[in-house]
Amino acid sequence: MKNSYFRRILNLFLCTVILVFNVSAQQRLVVIGGGARPPESLARFVEWAGGKEKARILIITWASGVPQESFDALKKDFEKFPVNSFEHAPLTPLDAEKRKQFLEQLRNATGVFFSGGDQNRIMEVLKDEPLYNALREKYDAGAVFGGTSAGAALMSTPMMTGENDLTVIDGKKVGTRKGLGLLPNTILDQHFIKRQRQNRLFGLVLANPQMLGIGIDEDTALLVKDNRFAEIAGASYVMIVDGSSKKATFMINLLKAGEKFDLVKRKVISKK
């Protein structure tokens, strides 16, 4: 009887510990629109990953046609913010040995960052469902994720492929495919104002009014906690497009550095 009682108490304690761990795991995302990487966004990424003593950063350059150069450039930018370790994921194609190495690196990482290039290259690798799931599970467990340019587009699903007609507002003329989908209920675009990509985001929001359109310009970042609370960093703007209230009607917020937005309630929290 006494042993049975203590077993019940132990099971209750373990369940409580697991529940607290799950609740305390924060989802944190640093999404850069391409161009220059705002130092404050990289500083926040390192801080969220554990800082100088604990941050173990894994850089994934699968999107890049020049992966070593991309890694070197990112490493140079991150050198201003010292970390415990800084690793380069194995280059594609991934054979069995490289795949095993990547999963071990991912297991140890506290921060995962995707370089620019072509987001489709990343998703070709992530047709490997266990790798796709491993990345999503790592994010859900509390590791900070980030990316620039193609590495930003990757974070939503649908993910823009880069095939589009910018002369019309028509979601059917915008190429999309499954992305990593870390930021739910959103459609992300990058190089947004610099490359005049408003039409393709408008078209996709018209076709998917339940989703929030987020266009991040070059030299600018969106810093997101718990898939909800977003803050802007950098030199330009983030445009947030909400088409949920009325057919073919947009509510547009143009936000600059230091301003904050609630992605769930779809409203500005702090405006300069």
Secondary structure, 3 states (H helix, E strand, C coil): CHHHHHHHHHHHHHHHHHHHHHHHCCCEEEEECCCCCCHHHHHHHHHHHCHHHHCEEEEECCCCCCHHHHHHHHHHHHCCCCCCEEEECCCCCCCHHHHHHHHHHHHHCCEEEECCCCHHHHHHHCCCHHHHHHHHHHHHCCCEEEEECHHHHCCCCCEEEEEECCCCCCHHHEEEECCCCCCCCEEEEECCCCCCCHHHHHHHHHHCCCCEEEEECCCEEEEEECCCEEEEEECCCEEEEEEEEECCEEEEEEECCCCEEECCCCEEEECC
